[in-house]
Amino acid sequence: MRILNLIENTEGRVGCAFAHGLSFYVETEKHKLLVDLGPSDQTFKNAEKLGIDLTQVDSVILSHGHYDHSGGIMTFSNINPTAVIYAGIGRRRLLCE
């Protein structure tokens, strides 16, 4: 399993953007997924710098709807329109396909 932080409050790897928000890339033998999408398209610029091909992501899990975790949803949807997005809305669960 491989886990990379794509964006958070600190720079992490030199040259990567940082912002109030969170996004992790998780890769297993069978899946490539994102946990949260960060606040903006900076998340995806960091992914490119880190050599992550977001067109290969098969699933996204959004922990909640605050902008700092889901603000990049439209940008991601343009990069990868086929990934399944799991989003928690209040006490209900929504599966977007």
C-alpha positions in Angstrom: 0.0 0.0 0.0 1.2 3.5 -0.8 -0.2 6.6 0.8 0.8 10.2 -0.2 -0.5 13.4 1.2 -1.4 15.7 -1.7 -2.2 18.8 0.3 -2.4 20.0 3.9 -1.4 22.9 6.1 2.3 22.4 5.6 4.5 22.3 2.5 5.6 18.7 2.9 7.7 18.1 -0.1 9.7 21.1 -1.3 7.8 22.9 -4.2 4.4 21.6 -3.3 1.6 24.0 -2.5 0.0 24.0 0.9 -3.3 25.2 2.1 -5.9 24.8 4.8 -7.4 21.5 3.7 -6.6 17.8 3.2 -6.2 15.3 0.4 -4.6 11.8 0.5 -3.8 9.5 -2.5 -4.0 5.8 -1.6 -2.8 3.1 -3.9 -3.3 -0.7 -3.3 -2.8 -3.6 -5.6 -6.4 -3.3 -6.8 -7.3 0.4 -6.4 -6.2 3.9 -6.7 -8.3 6.4 -4.7 -8.4 9.8 -3.2 -9.5 10.6 0.3 -10.8 14.1 0.2 -9.9 16.6 -2.6 -8.5 19.6 -0.8 -9.7 23.2 -1.1 -8.7 23.9 -4.8 -6.9 22.8 -7.9 -3.6 23.1 -6.0 -4.2 19.6 -4.9 -4.0 18.4 -8.4 -0.9 20.4 -9.3 0.8 18.8 -6.3 -0.3 15.4 -7.6 1.3 16.1 -10.9 4.6 17.2 -9.2 4.5 14.0 -7.2 4.0 11.8 -10.3 0.4 10.8 -9.5 -1.8 10.2 -12.6 -5.2 11.2 -11.4 -6.9 9.8 -14.6 -6.1 6.4 -13.1 -8.0 7.0 -9.8 -11.1 4.8 -9.6 -12.7 6.1 -6.4 -12.9 9.3 -4.3 -14.1 9.3 -0.7 -15.2 12.7 0.7 -15.2 12.7 4.4 -17.5 15.7 4.6 -18.6 18.6 2.5 -16.5 21.5 3.9 -14.7 23.4 1.1 -11.2 22.4 2.5 -12.0 18.7 1.9 -14.2 18.9 -1.2 -13.4 22.2 -2.9 -11.5 20.4 -5.7 -14.5 18.2 -6.7 -15.2 20.1 -10.0 -11.6 20.2 -11.1 -11.2 16.4 -10.3 -14.4 15.6 -12.2 -13.0 17.3 -15.3 -9.7 15.4 -15.0 -11.4 12.1 -14.3 -15.1 11.8 -15.2 -15.3 8.1 -14.6 -14.2 7.8 -11.0 -16.9 6.9 -8.5 -17.3 9.6 -5.8 -18.6 8.6 -2.3 -19.9 11.6 -0.3 -21.3 11.8 3.2 -24.2 14.2 3.5 -25.4 14.5 7.0 -26.5 11.2 8.2 -27.2 9.9 4.7 -24.7 8.5 2.2 -24.7 9.5 -1.4 -23.1 7.5 -4.2 -22.4 9.6 -7.3 -21.8 7.7 -10.5 
